Amino acid sequence: MDALIPLDPVHGAVAAEIHRRCFAEPWDAAALADLLAMPGAFGFLAGGDDPVGFVLARIAADEAEILTIAVLPDARRTGQASRLLTTAASAAQSRGATVLFLEVEADNSPALALYEGQKFHNVGRRAHYYGQNRHAIVLSRNLAAD
């Protein structure tokens, strides 16, 4: 498996194409580049010369948040999402974070199973977060325990 590379604002178009293929309401290249340029933002790209996924996160004080994670449909169930999450958690911890948060759509069973396997725990719910009757589950992972 190819090594993950740091996600950089120049990867905005590549990340946007992956996001477009994974989500009904994708973020465009400008939005992703703007997020990556924010203080505390970091991410990783999977797939080497043929990118198949990425994770984008940010850290503030001792808390980190996964802003988005996406793996192309054909590359799912190959360990890419786990690698991206593990690497993001490690990077957040090395930057001083003690907890990592994310939101996931409540009916996204495959993602919920992935996050449970990555030591995330349910800490809340956001009604209509993704639109009418599309609720989010808020998950956290205690990085201090890792």
C-alpha positions in Angstrom: 0.0 0.0 0.0 1.3 3.5 -0.9 2.4 5.8 1.9 0.0 8.6 2.9 1.2 12.0 1.9 0.4 15.3 3.6 -2.6 17.0 2.1 -1.7 20.5 0.9 -3.7 23.4 -0.6 -2.3 22.4 -4.0 -4.3 19.1 -3.7 -7.6 21.0 -3.6 -8.7 19.9 -7.1 -7.8 16.2 -6.4 -9.5 16.2 -3.0 -12.6 18.0 -4.5 -12.9 15.3 -7.2 -12.7 12.5 -4.5 -15.3 14.4 -2.4 -17.6 14.8 -5.4 -17.5 11.1 -6.1 -18.3 10.3 -2.4 -20.9 12.8 -1.3 -24.2 14.1 -2.5 -23.2 17.7 -1.4 -19.5 17.9 -2.2 -17.1 20.6 -1.3 -15.4 22.3 -4.2 -11.6 22.8 -4.7 -11.7 26.4 -3.5 -13.5 25.4 -0.2 -11.1 22.5 0.4 -8.0 24.7 -0.3 -9.4 27.4 2.0 -9.9 24.9 4.8 -6.4 23.5 4.3 -5.0 27.0 4.5 -6.6 27.6 7.9 -4.4 27.7 11.0 -4.3 24.2 12.6 -5.6 22.4 9.5 -3.9 19.3 8.2 -4.7 16.2 6.2 -3.4 13.2 4.3 -3.9 11.8 0.8 -4.0 8.1 0.2 -3.2 6.3 -3.1 0.1 7.8 -4.2 0.0 8.7 -7.9 -3.6 7.6 -8.2 -5.3 9.2 -5.2 -8.2 7.2 -3.7 -9.0 9.1 -0.5 -8.2 11.8 1.9 -8.8 13.0 5.4 -9.0 16.7 6.4 -8.8 17.7 10.1 -8.0 20.7 12.2 -6.8 21.3 15.7 -7.5 24.1 18.2 -5.9 24.0 21.6 -6.2 20.4 22.8 -9.1 19.4 20.6 -9.1 18.1 17.0 -11.9 17.5 14.6 -12.1 15.4 11.4 -13.7 17.8 9.0 -14.2 15.2 6.3 -12.9 11.8 5.2 -13.6 10.3 1.8 -12.5 7.1 0.1 -13.6 6.4 -3.5 -16.2 3.6 -3.7 -13.9 1.2 -5.6 -11.2 1.6 -2.9 -13.5 1.0 0.1 -13.0 -2.0 2.3 -9.2 -2.0 1.6 -8.1 -0.4 4.8 -7.6 3.1 3.4 -10.1 4.8 5.7 -8.6 3.1 8.7 -5.1 4.2 7.6 -6.3 7.8 7.1 -8.0 7.9 10.5 -5.1 6.4 12.3 -2.7 8.8 10.7 -4.9 11.8 11.4 -5.3 10.7 15.1 -1.6 10.3 15.5 -0.9 13.7 13.8 -3.5 15.4 16.1 -2.0 13.8 19.2 1.5 14.9 18.2 0.2 18.4 17.8 -1.1 18.4 21.4 -4.7 17.2 20.9 -6.2 15.0 23.7 -9.5 14.4 22.0 -10.6 13.9 18.4 -14.2 14.6 17.2 -16.2 14.0 14.1 -19.8 13.9 12.9 -21.3 11.1 10.8 -24.8 10.7 9.3 -26.8 8.6 11.8 -27.8 6.0 9.1 -24.3 5.5 7.7 -23.8 2.1 9.2 -20.5 1.3 7.4 -18.9 4.5 8.7 -20.3 4.0 12.2 -18.7 0.5 12.3 -15.4 2.0 11.0 -15.4 4.7 13.7 -16.3 2.2 16.5 -13.4 0.1 15.4 -11.2 3.2 15.7 -12.1 3.8 19.3 -14.7 6.5 18.7 -17.7 6.8 21.1 -21.1 8.5 20.7 -21.1 11.8 22.6 -24.1 13.5 21.0 -26.5 14.1 18.2 -27.2 17.0 15.9 -30.7 17.0 14.5 -31.1 17.9 10.8 -27.3 18.5 10.6 -27.1 17.2 7.0 -30.6 18.4 6.0 -34.2 17.7 6.8 -34.4 14.4 8.7 -30.7 13.7 8.1 -29.2 13.7 11.6 -25.6 13.5 12.7 -24.1 11.5 15.5 -21.2 13.2 17.2 -18.3 10.9 18.0 -15.1 11.4 20.0 -11.9 9.5 20.6 -9.8 10.0 23.7 -6.3 10.5 22.3 -4.8 10.8 25.7 -5.6 7.1 26.3 -3.8 6.0 23.1 
